[in-house]
Every structure is written in C-alpha cells, then in structure tokens.
C-alpha cells in the first residue's frame, strides 16, 4: 500500500481510537475539525471497549491484588485509557471513582502507578487531586532515588528498573507543558536523557549471566552465615561480584525489538520512541539505531505487524498476533512523523 492507502486504512471507522489519533497526530487536524469531533463521539463504539465493559461488574469487583490479572480493575483501567474511553460513562466512572477514593496500587510498583495515572488523565480525571498529587510524588520519588526502585531488581546487577521508564514518561507527558511543575519537567528530562543515552534498548549488563550463575537463591535463614539474612548476604555477594567483574559492556534488550499493544509491565522500542515523541524529544544520533529498527520492521505493504500480544489473557482480543496491526502502524507513523523520517 502507498502512503495514502495506509492512511485510508487507519481512518476506517472500525477502530475509532486509531481513526482519532490518525486525524490528530498524522493529519494534525484540530479538535474543532468536524472529522475529529465525529471520531471522538464514536470512541465508545470501539469493539474492544464494548467487550471490556460487558464485564464491568466483574472488573470493578476484583480484589486489591487484581493488578496481577489482565482481567482485573487495574489493567482494564489502563486499557480503557489507551482506547480513550469516556471515563464519565457510568460503567467506567463507578470503578475509577472508587479507585481514586482508596489505595489502588502498592507503592513498590511504579510502573503500574504510572500507567494508572496516565489512564486516569486519558479518562478525564486529570484535575482530580489524587491524580495531581500522585503524579507529583512519582516525579519527586524518581528524582530522589535516581531511578525507579523496584523489588524486582533485588537480584539484578542494575540498581534501578529501566524497562518502566517509558511508562513514567507517558504519565508525565500527559500533562501539557504549560501545566507541568518543575519536578515533572525535571523527571521528563531525566528519563529522556536515560533513554536517549542508552539508544533506547541497549541497557542490559554484559555480565548478568555470570552473576545469575552465582547469586544466592535460597530464602532459608539456615543457609547463610550467622548474623546474615538472605538479603544482606545477597547484597554482599553482589557488591563483591561488581567489584571484581564490573557490569560488563551494555547489551541490547532483544525482546524490545518485538512490538505489541497493549503491553504489560515491560516495554519495547516503539513504545519508548512514542513516549519520547510525545514529549517533543528532538532527533539525535543516538536515536538512529532504534529508529532504523522500526523502519526495518515495516512490511513490503508499508505496514507493521503485531509481534506479541496479550490476546487470550484480556476480556477481548486486540487485533491478531502476527498480522498487520492498525495500532502498531499508527504508532510507527507517529514516531516517523515526529522525527521527520
């Protein structure tokens, strides 16, 4: 397909959120345009949104640890945000308002926190005090800790979680530039620096496999020297390993070269580049490699495929794995448009 044919494909009315984003992000039409207004009015007719809302009772009644399930209230809030659903529709509002009234995710999981906060804004709750305060706290925490602290990194050579950086960048990028506090802008700048500096996906310690072979795994206190806990002993062994081996040359995260939507806690090159585009990141030499990967994944028909998928784990499938994807194609074209490719 040529460029016009691809755009016509994206503008088909079977996928209203893709149609809306194609109008605003590719054709750069304003909110006053009648096509944009019509597409926005059709958002709630998106088949995946409708299928999710058929299970709204089950979703909003899911328990406090439902963030482990792609059918629970946390992830479906994120999905509905992705699809730009009407957050004030009663089927959504009752769940969102309950989440905002009670603790909705543990402080340990900043990736989930960021995704939820971004979703609240997309669903029309950007002015809610909890959303404003929580977003600000997330930025301050990132800057104070010098990265994303996560219990999942306890056994890693990396001091902080890298793969969630695009999630936080999306969250902060939802705030218009004129509405960003100094901390929010500093957090955006910090994440941008990290992503660009690592060419987006080259961040894995080269000696991670050697470390994985020797790191302590037992959780039995009796397996460790007197006065040591499993965590304290692991930290000592880790410090000794780093002193002797350093981290090794950084290597690419190969799974990031496989694109999917929606994603879970992990990310990929396309999502990261879209987050960078959303906050206005300028082109640089360090972005040439990830952009080249995106271009190389374009098919002979000029579109992109859905490489990986959560289909079968959600209430409704999003497109078909291994087939041409309107979502992936849209995101790739937005990135190309921003970086003038």
C-alpha positions as CSV (number, residue, x, y, z in Angstrom):
1,X,0.0,0.0,0.0
2,X,1.2,3.5,-0.7
3,X,1.1,6.2,2.0
4,X,-2.4,7.4,1.0
5,X,-3.8,3.9,1.1
6,X,-2.3,3.2,4.5
7,X,-3.8,6.4,5.9
8,X,-7.2,5.5,4.4
9,X,-6.8,2.1,6.2
10,X,-6.1,3.8,9.5
11,X,-9.1,6.2,9.0
12,X,-11.6,3.4,8.6
13,X,-14.4,3.6,11.2
14,X,-13.9,0.1,12.6
15,X,-11.3,1.4,15.1
16,X,-12.4,4.9,16.3
17,X,-9.4,5.5,18.6
18,X,-6.9,4.8,15.8
19,X,-9.0,6.9,13.5
20,X,-9.0,9.8,16.0
21,X,-5.2,9.6,16.5
22,X,-4.6,9.4,12.8
23,X,-6.6,12.6,12.3
24,X,-4.9,14.5,15.1
25,X,-1.3,13.0,15.1
26,X,-0.8,12.3,11.4
27,X,-3.0,14.8,9.6
28,X,-2.6,17.3,12.5
29,X,-6.3,18.3,12.5
30,X,-7.5,20.4,15.4
31,X,-10.3,19.5,17.9
32,X,-12.6,21.9,16.1
33,X,-12.5,19.8,12.9
34,X,-15.7,18.0,12.3
35,X,-13.9,14.8,11.5
36,X,-12.1,14.9,14.8
37,X,-15.3,15.6,16.6
38,X,-17.1,12.8,14.9
39,X,-14.3,10.3,15.7
40,X,-14.3,11.4,19.3
41,X,-18.0,10.8,19.6
42,X,-17.5,7.3,18.2
43,X,-14.8,6.2,20.7
44,X,-17.2,4.2,22.9
45,X,-18.3,2.1,19.9
46,X,-14.8,0.5,19.7
47,X,-15.3,-3.2,19.8
48,X,-12.7,-3.9,22.4
49,X,-14.0,-1.2,24.7
50,X,-17.5,-2.5,24.3
51,X,-16.3,-6.1,25.1
52,X,-14.5,-4.9,28.2
53,X,-17.5,-3.0,29.5
54,X,-19.6,-6.2,29.2
55,X,-17.6,-7.4,32.2
56,X,-17.7,-4.2,34.1
57,X,-19.2,-5.8,37.2
58,X,-16.5,-8.5,37.4
59,X,-13.8,-5.9,36.7
60,X,-14.7,-3.4,39.4
61,X,-15.4,-6.1,42.0
62,X,-12.0,-7.7,41.6
63,X,-9.8,-7.7,44.7
64,X,-7.0,-5.5,45.8
65,X,-4.3,-7.7,44.2
66,X,-6.1,-7.7,40.9
67,X,-3.1,-5.9,39.3
68,X,-1.7,-9.3,38.7
69,X,-4.5,-10.2,36.3
70,X,-5.1,-8.6,32.9
71,X,-8.8,-9.0,33.6
72,X,-8.7,-7.1,36.9
73,X,-9.7,-3.4,37.6
74,X,-6.1,-2.0,37.4
75,X,-5.2,-3.3,33.9
76,X,-8.6,-2.6,32.5
77,X,-8.4,1.0,33.7
78,X,-5.2,1.2,31.7
79,X,-6.7,-0.4,28.6
80,X,-9.7,1.9,28.7
81,X,-7.3,4.8,28.9
82,X,-5.4,3.6,25.9
83,X,-8.7,3.4,24.0
84,X,-9.7,6.9,25.1
85,X,-13.0,5.7,26.5
86,X,-15.4,8.1,28.2
87,X,-14.3,7.9,31.8
88,X,-17.5,9.5,32.9
89,X,-19.7,6.8,31.4
90,X,-21.4,5.3,34.5
91,X,-19.9,1.8,33.7
92,X,-16.4,3.3,34.0
93,X,-16.9,6.2,36.4
94,X,-18.0,4.0,39.3
95,X,-14.8,2.0,39.1
96,X,-12.5,4.9,38.6
97,X,-14.0,6.9,41.4
98,X,-13.7,4.0,43.8
99,X,-10.1,3.5,42.8
100,X,-9.4,7.2,43.4
101,X,-11.0,7.0,46.9
102,X,-9.0,4.1,48.1
103,X,-5.4,2.9,47.7
104,X,-5.3,1.4,44.3
105,X,-1.7,0.0,43.9
106,X,1.2,-0.6,46.1
107,X,4.0,2.0,46.4
108,X,6.5,-0.6,45.2
109,X,5.2,-0.8,41.7
110,X,5.9,2.5,40.0
111,X,5.3,1.0,36.5
112,X,1.7,0.2,37.5
113,X,1.3,3.6,39.3
114,X,2.5,5.5,36.2
115,X,0.2,3.5,33.8
116,X,-2.8,4.1,36.1
117,X,-2.1,7.8,36.5
118,X,-1.8,8.2,32.7
119,X,-5.1,6.3,32.3
120,X,-6.9,8.5,34.8
121,X,-5.8,11.5,32.8
122,X,-6.9,10.0,29.5
123,X,-10.2,9.1,31.0
124,X,-10.9,12.7,32.0
125,X,-9.7,12.7,35.7
126,X,-6.6,14.9,35.2
127,X,-7.9,17.5,37.6
128,X,-8.6,15.1,40.4
129,X,-6.5,15.9,43.5
130,X,-5.3,12.3,43.9
131,X,-4.1,12.2,40.3
132,X,-2.3,15.6,40.6
133,X,-0.7,14.7,43.9
134,X,0.3,11.2,43.0
135,X,1.9,12.3,39.7
136,X,3.9,14.9,41.6
137,X,5.0,12.4,44.2
138,X,6.0,9.9,41.5
139,X,8.3,12.6,39.9
140,X,9.8,13.5,43.2
141,X,10.5,9.9,44.0
142,X,12.2,9.2,40.7
143,X,14.5,12.2,41.1
144,X,15.2,11.5,44.7
145,X,16.1,7.8,44.1
146,X,18.0,8.5,40.9
147,X,15.8,5.9,39.1
148,X,12.9,3.5,39.6
149,X,13.3,1.5,42.7
150,X,11.6,-1.9,42.4
151,X,11.7,-5.1,44.4
152,X,12.1,-7.0,41.2
153,X,15.6,-5.5,40.9
154,X,16.8,-7.0,44.1
155,X,18.7,-9.8,42.3
156,X,19.8,-7.7,39.3
157,X,23.1,-6.1,38.7
158,X,21.1,-3.0,37.7
159,X,20.4,-0.7,40.7
160,X,17.1,0.5,39.2
161,X,14.4,-0.6,36.8
162,X,15.0,0.6,33.3
163,X,12.1,-1.1,31.4
164,X,9.4,1.0,33.1
165,X,10.9,4.3,32.1
166,X,8.6,4.7,29.1
167,X,5.6,4.2,31.4
168,X,6.7,7.1,33.6
169,X,7.4,9.2,30.5
170,X,3.9,8.6,29.1
171,X,2.5,9.5,32.5
172,X,4.3,12.8,32.8
173,X,3.9,13.6,29.1
174,X,0.1,13.5,29.6
175,X,0.4,16.9,31.3
176,X,0.6,19.8,28.9
177,X,3.9,21.7,29.0
178,X,2.2,24.8,30.5
179,X,0.8,22.7,33.3
180,X,4.0,20.9,34.4
181,X,5.7,21.6,37.7
182,X,9.4,22.0,37.9
183,X,9.7,18.4,39.3
184,X,7.5,17.0,36.4
185,X,9.7,18.7,33.8
186,X,12.9,17.6,35.6
187,X,11.6,14.0,35.6
188,X,10.8,14.2,31.9
189,X,14.3,15.5,31.2
190,X,15.9,12.8,33.4
191,X,14.0,9.9,31.7
192,X,14.7,11.4,28.2
193,X,18.4,11.6,29.0
194,X,18.4,8.0,30.1
195,X,16.5,6.6,27.2
196,X,18.4,8.5,24.5
197,X,21.7,7.8,26.2
198,X,21.1,4.1,26.0
199,X,19.9,4.2,22.4
200,X,16.5,3.2,24.0
201,X,17.1,-0.5,24.3
202,X,20.8,-1.1,25.0
203,X,20.9,-1.3,28.8
204,X,21.5,-4.9,30.0
205,X,24.7,-5.5,31.9
206,X,27.0,-7.7,29.9
207,X,28.0,-9.8,33.0
208,X,24.4,-10.5,34.0
209,X,24.5,-14.2,33.1
210,X,27.7,-14.8,35.1
211,X,26.0,-13.1,38.1
212,X,22.9,-15.2,37.6
213,X,25.0,-18.3,37.9
214,X,26.5,-17.4,41.3
215,X,23.8,-15.2,43.0
216,X,22.4,-16.7,46.2
217,X,18.8,-18.0,45.7
218,X,17.8,-19.7,49.0
219,X,15.4,-18.0,51.3
220,X,16.3,-20.2,54.2
221,X,18.0,-18.4,57.0
222,X,19.9,-21.5,57.9
223,X,21.7,-21.5,54.6
224,X,23.5,-18.3,55.4
225,X,26.3,-17.3,57.8
226,X,25.4,-16.3,61.3
227,X,24.1,-12.7,61.6
228,X,23.3,-12.6,57.9
229,X,19.8,-12.5,56.2
230,X,19.2,-13.8,52.7
231,X,19.0,-10.2,51.5
232,X,22.1,-8.9,53.4
233,X,24.2,-11.8,52.2
234,X,23.0,-11.4,48.6
235,X,23.9,-7.7,48.8
236,X,27.4,-8.5,50.0
237,X,28.0,-11.2,47.3
238,X,26.6,-8.8,44.7
239,X,28.9,-6.0,45.8
240,X,31.9,-8.3,45.6
241,X,30.9,-9.5,42.2
242,X,30.6,-6.0,40.8
243,X,33.9,-5.0,42.4
244,X,35.6,-8.0,40.6
245,X,33.7,-8.0,37.3
246,X,32.2,-4.5,36.9
247,X,28.9,-4.7,34.9
248,X,30.3,-5.6,31.5
249,X,29.5,-3.8,28.2
250,X,25.9,-3.0,27.9
251,X,23.9,-5.2,25.6
252,X,20.5,-4.7,23.8
253,X,17.2,-6.0,25.2
254,X,16.3,-8.0,22.2
255,X,12.7,-8.6,23.2
256,X,12.2,-4.8,22.8
257,X,12.6,-5.3,19.1
258,X,9.2,-7.1,19.0
259,X,6.3,-4.8,19.0
260,X,2.9,-5.3,20.7
261,X,-0.1,-3.4,22.0
262,X,-1.3,-3.1,24.6
263,X,1.8,-4.1,26.7
264,X,2.2,-5.2,30.2
265,X,4.9,-4.1,32.7
266,X,7.6,-4.4,30.0
267,X,8.1,-2.1,27.1
268,X,9.5,-2.1,23.6
269,X,11.4,0.2,21.2
270,X,8.2,1.5,19.6
271,X,6.5,2.4,22.9
272,X,9.7,4.1,24.1
273,X,10.1,6.1,20.9
274,X,6.4,7.1,21.0
275,X,6.8,8.3,24.6
276,X,9.9,10.3,23.5
277,X,7.9,11.8,20.6
278,X,5.0,12.7,22.9
279,X,7.3,15.0,25.0
280,X,8.9,16.6,22.0
281,X,12.3,14.9,22.1
282,X,14.5,16.2,19.2
283,X,16.3,13.9,16.8
284,X,19.8,12.8,17.8
285,X,22.4,10.4,16.6
286,X,21.7,8.1,19.4
287,X,18.2,7.6,18.2
288,X,19.2,6.5,14.7
289,X,19.6,2.8,15.7
290,X,16.1,2.3,17.3
291,X,14.5,4.3,14.5
292,X,16.2,2.1,12.0
293,X,14.8,-1.0,13.7
294,X,11.3,0.5,13.5
295,X,11.8,1.2,9.7
296,X,13.2,-2.3,9.1
297,X,10.1,-3.9,10.6
298,X,7.8,-2.3,8.1
299,X,6.4,-4.9,5.7
300,X,6.5,-4.7,1.9
301,X,2.9,-3.5,2.2
302,X,4.1,-0.5,4.2
303,X,2.5,-1.5,7.5
304,X,3.7,-3.1,10.7
305,X,2.7,-6.4,12.3
306,X,1.6,-7.2,15.9
307,X,4.6,-9.2,17.0
308,X,3.5,-10.0,20.5
309,X,0.1,-9.9,22.2
310,X,-1.9,-10.3,25.4
311,X,-4.7,-11.9,23.5
312,X,-6.4,-14.7,25.4
313,X,-5.4,-13.0,28.7
314,X,-7.7,-10.0,28.4
315,X,-11.5,-9.8,28.2
316,X,-11.2,-9.1,24.5
317,X,-8.5,-9.6,21.9
318,X,-6.8,-6.6,20.3
319,X,-6.3,-7.4,16.6
320,X,-4.4,-10.6,15.6
321,X,-0.9,-11.6,16.6
322,X,1.4,-11.9,13.6
323,X,-1.0,-9.9,11.3
324,X,-0.9,-6.3,10.1
325,X,-1.8,-4.0,13.0
326,X,-3.5,-0.6,12.8
327,X,-2.3,0.2,16.3
328,X,1.4,-0.7,15.7
329,X,1.3,1.0,12.2
330,X,-0.3,4.2,13.7
331,X,2.4,4.4,16.5
332,X,5.2,3.8,14.0
333,X,3.9,6.5,11.7
334,X,3.5,9.0,14.6
335,X,7.1,8.3,15.5
336,X,8.3,8.7,11.9
337,X,6.3,11.9,11.6
338,X,7.8,13.4,14.7
339,X,11.4,12.5,13.8
340,X,10.9,13.6,10.2
341,X,11.6,10.2,8.6
